[in-house]
Amino acid sequence: MIRPRVLLASASPRRRELLNLVGIEHEVRPANIDETYLADETPRAHAERLAREKATAIDAPDSVTIGSDTIVVVDGQVLGKPRDRAHAAEMLRVLSGRSHIVMTGIAARWRGTLASGLEEVGVTFRRLSDDEIERYIDTGEPMDKAGAYGIQGFGATIVDRVDGDYFAVMGLPLNRLVRLLRTLGLNYDFGALTAD
């Protein structure tokens, strides 16, 4: 039985925190990929494709490589990371008092085999005043996150309901990840990741 090295193909501190939360020791190796949409690509296909590309972008055949990508979709429109403060405010006004979908693609590669999946989660915001939106942006939290919010920080106070995997909204669906690792012949036992 061996304990394989795990590489996280992401610079996201939230994804790193989540792997630490469940005791999966890992190294951070951000993948440098082109995240441009392909012609006629659906949001679902886009999120899973990027997760797969991240997981395969790192050349480490003796390691488990994990890739993930999260997008926010409302009315069929994808909300990426805000360009600036005004763009963040625009996104938050669109999400205020409404439901949207968070899609997180997840992929894992081990010994040349790649497994991937997608988690979709419904998230509902409470109604926000313009003043609340401005004060939330003042925290700095919205500026590097899809949809201009993070559920694990100050954003927790603006989310009214989550229908699905909370961790997928944070950027790494842990339950789905463990299931994918099992399909690759890896065993997760509450902190220990092993292979035969």
C-alpha positions as CSV (number, residue, x, y, z in Angstrom):
1,M,0.0,0.0,0.0
2,I,1.4,3.4,-0.9
3,R,0.4,7.0,-0.1
4,P,0.6,8.9,-3.4
5,R,1.7,12.5,-3.6
6,V,-1.3,14.8,-4.3
7,L,-1.0,17.9,-6.5
8,L,-3.7,20.6,-6.5
9,A,-3.7,22.3,-9.9
10,S,-5.1,25.6,-8.4
11,A,-3.8,28.6,-6.6
12,S,-7.2,29.0,-4.8
13,P,-6.6,29.3,-1.0
14,R,-10.2,28.0,-0.5
15,R,-9.5,24.7,-2.3
16,R,-6.3,24.3,-0.3
17,E,-8.2,24.8,2.9
18,L,-10.8,22.2,1.9
19,L,-8.2,19.6,1.2
20,N,-6.6,20.4,4.5
21,L,-10.0,20.2,6.2
22,V,-10.4,16.5,5.2
23,G,-6.7,15.6,5.8
24,I,-5.5,15.2,2.3
25,E,-1.9,16.3,2.2
26,H,-1.0,18.0,-1.0
27,E,1.2,20.4,-2.8
28,V,-0.1,23.4,-4.8
29,R,0.9,23.5,-8.5
30,P,-1.4,26.0,-10.2
31,A,-2.1,25.0,-13.8
32,N,-1.7,27.7,-16.5
33,I,-4.4,27.1,-19.0
34,D,-6.5,29.2,-21.4
35,E,-10.0,29.6,-19.8
36,T,-11.6,31.0,-23.0
37,Y,-15.0,29.6,-23.9
38,L,-15.1,27.3,-26.9
39,A,-17.7,28.1,-29.6
40,D,-21.1,26.8,-28.6
41,E,-19.8,25.5,-25.3
42,T,-22.4,25.2,-22.5
43,P,-21.5,26.4,-19.0
44,R,-21.6,22.8,-17.7
45,A,-19.2,21.6,-20.4
46,H,-17.0,24.6,-19.8
47,A,-16.6,24.1,-16.1
48,E,-15.9,20.3,-16.5
49,R,-13.5,20.9,-19.4
50,L,-11.4,23.4,-17.4
51,A,-11.2,21.1,-14.5
52,R,-10.0,18.3,-16.8
53,E,-7.5,20.5,-18.4
54,K,-6.1,21.7,-15.1
55,A,-5.8,18.1,-13.9
56,T,-3.8,17.1,-17.0
57,A,-1.7,20.3,-17.3
58,I,0.7,19.2,-14.6
59,D,3.2,16.6,-15.8
60,A,3.5,14.4,-12.8
61,P,2.6,10.8,-13.8
62,D,3.4,9.4,-10.3
63,S,1.1,11.9,-8.5
64,V,-2.6,12.3,-8.1
65,T,-3.5,15.6,-9.8
66,I,-6.7,17.4,-8.9
67,G,-8.3,20.2,-11.0
68,S,-11.4,22.2,-10.3
69,D,-13.3,25.1,-11.9
70,T,-16.3,27.1,-10.5
71,I,-18.7,29.3,-12.4
72,V,-21.8,31.2,-11.5
73,V,-24.8,31.1,-13.8
74,V,-27.9,33.3,-13.7
75,D,-30.5,33.5,-16.5
76,G,-28.2,31.5,-18.7
77,Q,-25.5,34.1,-18.3
78,V,-22.1,33.2,-16.8
79,L,-20.8,35.6,-14.2
80,G,-17.0,35.4,-14.0
81,K,-14.7,37.3,-11.7
82,P,-15.4,41.1,-11.6
83,R,-13.1,43.4,-13.6
84,D,-13.5,46.2,-11.2
85,R,-15.6,47.6,-8.4
86,A,-18.4,48.8,-10.7
87,H,-18.6,45.3,-12.3
88,A,-18.8,43.6,-8.9
89,A,-21.7,45.9,-7.9
90,E,-23.5,45.1,-11.2
91,M,-23.2,41.4,-10.6
92,L,-24.3,41.6,-7.0
93,R,-27.4,43.7,-8.0
94,V,-28.3,40.9,-10.6
95,L,-28.0,38.3,-7.8
96,S,-29.8,40.3,-5.1
97,G,-33.0,38.6,-3.9
98,R,-32.7,35.8,-6.5
99,S,-31.5,32.3,-7.1
100,H,-28.7,31.3,-9.3
101,I,-26.7,28.1,-10.1
102,V,-23.1,27.5,-9.1
103,M,-21.4,24.9,-11.2
104,T,-18.1,23.3,-10.1
105,G,-16.2,20.9,-12.4
106,I,-13.9,18.5,-10.6
107,A,-11.3,16.2,-12.1
108,A,-8.6,13.9,-10.8
109,R,-5.8,12.1,-12.7
110,W,-3.8,9.1,-11.4
111,R,-1.5,6.8,-13.4
112,G,-2.8,8.1,-16.8
113,T,-6.5,7.8,-16.0
114,L,-8.7,10.8,-15.7
115,A,-12.1,10.9,-13.9
116,S,-14.3,14.0,-13.8
117,G,-17.7,15.2,-12.8
118,L,-19.8,18.3,-12.2
119,E,-21.7,19.6,-9.2
120,E,-24.6,22.0,-9.6
121,V,-25.8,23.9,-6.6
122,G,-28.7,26.3,-6.2
123,V,-27.9,29.4,-4.2
124,T,-30.4,32.1,-3.2
125,F,-29.4,35.6,-2.1
126,R,-31.4,37.8,0.3
127,R,-32.3,41.2,-1.1
128,L,-29.4,43.6,-0.8
129,S,-29.6,47.4,-0.7
130,D,-27.1,49.4,-2.7
131,D,-25.5,50.5,0.5
132,E,-25.0,46.8,1.6
133,I,-23.5,46.0,-1.8
134,E,-21.0,48.9,-1.5
135,R,-20.0,47.9,2.0
136,Y,-19.6,44.2,0.9
137,I,-17.3,45.3,-1.9
138,D,-15.4,47.4,0.6
139,T,-14.3,44.2,2.3
140,G,-12.4,43.2,-0.9
141,E,-13.9,39.8,-0.9
142,P,-15.8,39.9,-4.2
143,M,-12.9,41.0,-6.3
144,D,-11.3,37.5,-7.1
145,K,-14.4,35.3,-7.1
146,A,-16.8,34.2,-9.7
147,G,-20.1,36.0,-9.3
148,A,-18.4,38.6,-7.0
149,Y,-19.0,36.7,-3.8
150,G,-17.5,34.1,-1.5
151,I,-19.8,32.0,0.6
152,Q,-17.2,31.2,3.2
153,G,-16.5,34.7,4.3
154,F,-18.5,37.9,4.6
155,G,-20.6,36.5,1.8
156,A,-22.2,34.0,4.2
157,T,-24.3,36.9,5.5
158,I,-25.9,37.6,2.1
159,V,-26.7,34.0,1.1
160,D,-30.2,33.0,2.2
161,R,-30.2,29.4,1.1
162,V,-28.0,26.7,-0.5
163,D,-29.6,23.7,-2.2
164,G,-26.8,21.2,-2.7
165,D,-23.1,20.8,-1.8
166,Y,-21.9,23.8,0.2
167,F,-18.3,22.8,-0.5
168,A,-18.9,22.9,-4.3
169,V,-19.9,26.6,-3.9
170,M,-16.6,27.1,-2.1
171,G,-14.9,25.6,-5.1
172,L,-14.2,21.9,-4.3
173,P,-17.0,19.4,-4.0
174,L,-15.3,17.0,-1.5
175,N,-17.9,14.2,-1.6
176,R,-17.6,14.1,-5.4
177,L,-13.8,14.2,-5.2
178,V,-13.6,11.2,-2.9
179,R,-16.0,9.3,-5.3
180,L,-13.8,10.2,-8.3
181,L,-10.6,9.1,-6.4
182,R,-12.3,5.7,-5.7
183,T,-13.0,5.2,-9.4
184,L,-9.2,5.7,-10.0
185,G,-8.4,2.9,-7.5
186,L,-7.5,5.3,-4.6
187,N,-8.8,4.8,-1.1
188,Y,-9.7,7.6,1.1
189,D,-10.1,6.7,4.8
190,F,-10.8,9.9,6.8
191,G,-7.5,11.7,6.2
192,A,-5.4,9.0,4.6
193,L,-5.3,8.6,0.8
194,T,-3.8,5.3,-0.3
195,A,-3.4,3.1,-3.4
196,D,-2.7,-0.6,-3.7
